[in-house]
């Protein structure tokens, strides 16, 4: 993944904090598992030109749970989870 952090108008933002979270083989983030925190996460800072990069595995697609508040919101908007 390579990207840049920029302000409105395209001005690069140096030192921006970029947080990256990855889910596990069951499609769950660490906060969804009892007792597990701060696994499969990274915190990066953008360079002077606003750029940052990292390497990761290709994540599997997963749906948003339909039973929670986000699922209700998507249904009300006619969107697919």
Buried (B, 14 or more C-beta within 10 A) or exposed (E): EEEBBBEEEEEBEEEBEBEEEEBEEEEEBBEEEEEEEEEBEEEBEBBEEBBBEEEEEEEEEEEEEEEEEEBEEBEEEEEEE
